[in-house]
Amino acid sequence: MFSIEHEFDATVVTLVDDGTAPLQEDVTINAFAECITLEQYNARLDRVETITLSMDQIKDLAAALNLPEGVYSLKKP
């Protein structure tokens, strides 16, 4: 299950793990104009952990989801 919200400066997608146990904490994805952040609560450390990806990294990730195993480099126009 997931939700999508449009905030003033970002689009926020929340991914809820509603599969079978053991379940993971929700993942919140914030899409800003210049970067994407992923946030997830870490129960062991009792804090939210954040990963920031550049727009180029997001493009690489999107391409990688549709490719077979290997090492690739996307050409810049």
Secondary structure, DSSP 8 states (H G I E B T S, - for coil): -EEEEE-SS-EEEEE---SSSS----EEEEE-SSEEEEEEEETTTTEEEEEEEEHHHHHHHHHHTTS-SS-------
